[in-house]
């Protein structure tokens, strides 16, 4: 899912999609009695405002529309939250008014541009708008997105959102984005016998095919010479990978969670990569390989270059789900680099 789309050349008529992460109480405030508040926000701003379904502690609020409509919608949300703060203070002994806080959900591949070299861009945004801006260091669970928290007076927040939108337009996301989807209070787990029960531990990797075969969408789509998981299935694969112990501690031969299938134990897979391609997997200062490790939950070791050899060996250790996701992400990295070479205008330092 691309968070920003340019509808016309020159960027004159730009349609944006911005995602916000809200707690249930905040969502209730935005919806209002019988949905009257969100209806008025939609009508007055001209933006489409959608709220994710589900019995989740967190919800995603998606705002889509022309630039002006987006900023109007943000202004209305910020002022509504300030109104809620003022109302809550009337019943509280607190004397200092806390700031309004909004949380944006941004693809991790764009966060570097928001921070800037040595933190220069985020510092500039803080100083020019008066808002506090924080970019989370870790990606949101089972996604390639990060939370960007903006705090301050409504006027400062609106100015800050405008600057963030400009940066995101100038630096589109790289590669595929796995969007963050808040989890319900308890996750249903399908076991090999077909029973379904809520269990926070998750399903065993051996039941991955059972989980996928119940989905109406295909597990894989064909893109050129690659068969890649459908984005929805990739999210499920990623979720399963994250729910397993990546590898057993030294000397431990039994699964970390008794009762799970034996296939859940760590295994090892080896890949051979040409020396001249290893750099695109590692990335600058190891950023890309660290992303792949974090997303897949696998342990990934790259052997040192051997004299006289034109290849390097990569060893991937983890559960089958960890390894499958790591392999997919490595292949996806190759595709991204190949695409950049085929379209030199899209090349950026990465």
C-alpha positions in Angstrom: 0.0 0.0 0.0 1.5 3.3 -1.0 0.8 6.0 1.5 1.1 8.9 -1.0 0.0 9.1 -4.7 0.6 11.9 -7.1 -2.4 12.2 -9.4 -1.0 14.6 -11.9 2.4 15.6 -13.2 4.0 18.6 -11.6 2.4 17.8 -8.2 -0.2 20.5 -8.6 -3.2 18.2 -7.9 -1.8 15.9 -5.2 -3.9 13.3 -3.5 -2.5 12.1 -0.2 -3.3 9.1 2.0 -2.2 9.6 5.6 -2.7 7.0 8.3 -3.2 7.8 12.0 -2.9 5.4 15.0 -5.5 6.1 17.7 -6.7 4.6 21.0 -10.3 3.6 21.3 -11.2 6.7 23.4 -9.7 9.0 20.7 -11.6 7.2 18.0 -14.8 7.5 19.9 -14.2 11.3 20.1 -13.7 11.5 16.3 -16.8 9.4 15.5 -19.0 11.3 17.9 -22.6 10.6 18.9 -24.3 8.5 16.2 -21.3 9.3 13.9 -22.2 13.0 13.7 -18.7 14.3 14.4 -16.9 12.3 11.7 -19.7 13.0 9.3 -19.2 16.7 9.8 -15.4 16.4 9.4 -15.9 14.6 6.1 -18.3 17.2 4.8 -16.4 20.3 6.0 -12.9 19.1 4.9 -13.8 17.2 1.7 -11.5 14.4 2.8 -12.4 10.7 3.0 -12.0 9.6 6.6 -12.1 5.8 7.2 -11.7 4.1 10.6 -10.5 0.5 10.8 -12.9 -2.2 12.0 -12.3 -4.6 14.8 -12.4 -5.0 18.6 -8.9 -3.6 19.0 -7.3 -1.4 21.6 -5.9 0.6 18.7 -7.5 1.6 15.5 -6.2 3.1 12.2 -7.8 6.3 10.9 -7.1 6.8 7.2 -7.5 10.2 5.7 -7.4 10.6 1.9 -8.0 13.6 -0.3 -6.4 16.6 -2.0 -3.8 18.4 0.0 -6.0 21.1 1.3 -8.7 18.6 2.4 -6.1 16.6 4.3 -4.9 19.6 6.2 -8.5 20.7 7.0 -9.2 17.3 8.4 -6.1 17.3 10.5 -7.0 20.7 11.8 -10.4 19.5 12.8 -9.0 16.4 14.5 -6.3 18.5 16.4 -8.9 21.1 17.6 -11.3 18.3 18.7 -8.6 16.7 20.7 -7.7 20.0 22.3 -11.4 20.5 23.2 -11.4 17.1 24.8 -8.3 18.1 26.9 -10.0 21.3 28.0 -13.1 19.4 29.0 -11.2 16.8 31.0 -9.3 19.6 32.8 -12.6 21.1 34.1 -13.0 17.9 36.2 -9.3 17.7 37.2 -7.0 19.6 39.6 -4.4 19.9 36.9 -3.5 23.5 36.0 -1.1 23.1 33.0 -2.7 22.1 29.7 -1.1 19.0 28.2 -0.3 19.1 24.5 -2.4 17.6 21.7 -0.7 14.4 20.4 -1.2 12.7 17.1 0.5 9.5 15.9 1.1 9.0 12.2 2.0 5.6 10.7 4.8 6.0 8.1 6.6 3.5 6.0 10.0 2.8 7.6 11.7 3.5 4.3 10.6 7.1 4.5 11.6 7.7 8.1 15.3 8.4 7.2 14.1 11.4 5.1 12.0 12.7 7.9 14.9 12.5 10.3 17.5 13.9 7.9 21.3 13.5 8.0 22.4 13.7 11.6 18.8 14.5 12.6 18.9 17.8 10.7 15.4 17.6 9.1 13.5 16.6 12.3 15.4 19.4 14.2 14.4 21.9 11.5 10.7 20.8 11.8 10.7 21.1 15.6 12.2 24.6 15.5 10.1 26.0 12.6 6.7 24.7 13.9 7.1 24.6 17.6 5.8 21.0 17.7 7.6 18.0 19.2 8.3 15.3 16.7 9.5 11.8 17.6 10.2 8.9 15.1 10.0 5.5 16.7 13.2 3.4 16.5 11.4 0.1 16.0 8.8 -0.9 13.4 5.3 -1.5 14.5 4.5 -5.3 15.0 4.2 -7.4 11.8 4.7 -4.4 9.5 7.3 -2.2 7.8 5.9 1.0 9.3 6.9 3.2 12.2 5.0 5.5 14.4 5.7 9.2 14.1 4.4 11.1 17.2 3.6 14.8 16.9 2.8 16.9 20.1 2.0 20.5 20.6 -0.7 23.2 20.1 -3.1 22.4 17.2 -1.6 25.2 15.0 1.9 23.7 15.5 0.7 20.2 14.7 -0.9 21.4 11.5 2.2 23.1 10.3 4.3 20.1 11.2 2.0 17.7 9.3 2.3 20.0 6.2 6.1 19.7 6.4 6.0 15.9 6.9 3.7 15.6 3.8 6.2 17.6 1.7 9.1 15.3 2.8 7.0 12.2 2.1 6.1 13.4 -1.4 9.8 14.2 -2.2 10.9 10.8 -0.8 8.4 8.1 -1.8 8.6 4.7 0.0 11.1 2.2 -1.3 9.9 -1.4 -2.0 6.8 -3.0 -0.8 5.2 -1.7 2.5 3.6 -4.2 4.9 1.0 -2.0 6.6 0.5 -2.1 10.3 -2.8 -3.7 11.3 -3.7 -3.5 15.1 -4.3 -6.8 16.7 -7.6 -7.6 18.4 -7.5 -8.2 22.2 -7.0 -11.9 21.5 -5.8 -13.6 18.4 -7.7 -16.7 17.0 -5.4 -19.6 16.3 -6.3 -22.5 14.0 -4.8 -25.8 15.0 -4.2 -28.9 12.9 -7.4 -30.5 13.9 -9.3 -27.4 12.6 -10.3 -26.1 16.1 -10.2 -22.4 16.6 -9.5 -20.8 19.9 -8.1 -17.5 21.2 -4.5 -17.9 22.2 -1.8 -15.1 22.3 1.0 -17.6 21.8 0.0 -18.2 18.1 -0.1 -21.2 15.8 2.8 -23.5 15.1 4.6 -23.0 11.9 3.6 -26.5 10.7 0.0 -25.2 10.4 1.0 -22.3 8.1 -0.5 -24.0 5.1 -3.8 -24.6 7.0 -3.9 -20.9 8.0 -3.4 -19.9 4.4 -5.8 -22.3 2.7 -8.7 -20.8 4.6 -8.1 -17.4 2.9 -10.0 -16.3 -0.2 -7.0 -14.6 -1.8 -4.2 -16.6 -3.6 -1.1 -17.3 -1.5 1.2 -16.2 -4.2 1.2 -13.8 -7.2 3.5 -14.1 -10.2 5.7 -11.0 -10.9 8.0 -11.6 -13.8 10.2 -14.7 -13.0 9.4 -14.5 -9.3 6.5 -16.1 -7.3 6.0 -13.8 -4.3 3.5 -14.1 -1.4 0.4 -12.0 -1.7 0.8 -9.0 0.7 -2.0 -10.3 3.0 -0.3 -13.7 3.1 3.1 -12.1 3.6 1.7 -10.3 6.7 0.5 -13.7 8.0 3.8 -15.3 7.3 5.5 -12.4 9.1 3.2 -12.7 12.0 3.9 -16.4 12.4 7.6 -15.8 12.1 7.5 -13.2 14.9 5.5 -15.5 17.2 8.2 -18.2 17.2 11.5 -18.3 19.0 14.1 -17.5 16.2 16.6 -20.0 17.5 17.1 -22.1 20.5 19.7 -21.2 23.1 23.0 -23.1 22.9 22.6 -26.6 24.2 18.8 -26.6 24.1 17.4 -29.2 21.9 13.7 -29.1 22.8 11.3 -26.5 21.4 11.1 -23.3 23.5 7.3 -23.7 23.8 6.4 -27.3 24.8 3.5 -28.7 22.8 4.3 -26.9 19.6 5.1 -29.0 16.5 8.7 -30.2 16.2 9.0 -28.4 12.9 9.0 -25.2 15.0 12.6 -25.9 16.1 15.4 -24.0 14.5 16.9 -25.1 11.2 19.5 -23.6 8.9 19.5 -22.7 5.3 22.4 -21.5 3.2 22.5 -19.2 0.2 25.4 -18.3 -2.1 25.5 -14.7 -3.3 28.0 -13.2 -5.8 30.5 -10.8 -4.2 29.4 -7.9 -6.4 25.8 -8.2 -5.1 26.4 -8.6 -1.4 26.6 -4.9 -0.8 22.9 -4.4 -1.8 21.9 -7.0 0.8 24.0 -5.5 3.6 23.1 -1.8 2.8 24.9 1.2 4.1 26.4 0.5 7.6 24.4 -2.8 7.6 21.0 -1.0 7.5 19.4 -3.4 5.0 20.5 -6.7 6.5 19.5 -5.4 10.0 16.0 -4.6 8.6 15.7 -8.1 7.1 16.8 -9.7 10.5 14.3 -7.6 12.4 11.4 -8.3 10.0 12.0 -12.0 9.6 13.1 -12.9 13.1 15.9 -15.0 11.6 19.5 -15.0 12.5 21.5 -14.1 9.4 25.3 -14.5 9.1 27.3 -13.4 6.1 30.6 -15.2 5.7 33.8 -13.2 5.1 35.1 -13.0 1.5 37.4 -15.9 0.7 40.5 -15.2 -1.4 40.0 -16.4 -5.0 36.2 -16.8 -4.5 33.7 -14.7 -6.4 30.8 -15.7 -4.0 29.8 -15.2 -0.3 27.8 -17.6 1.8 24.8 -16.4 3.8 23.6 -18.7 6.6 20.0 -18.2 7.8 18.9 -19.8 11.1 15.4 -19.9 12.5 12.1 -21.6 12.2 10.8 -22.4 8.7 8.6 -19.3 8.8 11.6 -17.2 9.8 13.7 -18.6 7.0 11.0 -18.3 4.4 10.4 -14.7 5.2 14.1 -13.9 5.2 14.6 -15.5 1.8 11.6 -13.5 0.4 13.0 -10.2 1.8 16.5 -10.9 0.3 14.9 -11.6 -3.1 12.8 -8.5 -2.8 15.9 -6.5 -2.1 17.5 -7.8 -5.4 14.3 -6.9 -7.3 14.4 -3.3 -5.9 18.0 -2.9 -6.9 17.4 -4.3 -10.3 14.4 -1.9 -10.8 16.6 1.0 -9.8 19.2 0.0 -12.4 16.6 -0.3 -15.1 15.2 3.2 -14.2 18.3 5.3 -13.3 16.0 8.3 -12.5 14.7 6.4 -9.5 18.2 5.7 -8.0 18.9 7.0 -4.6 21.7 6.2 -2.2 20.6 3.3 0.0 
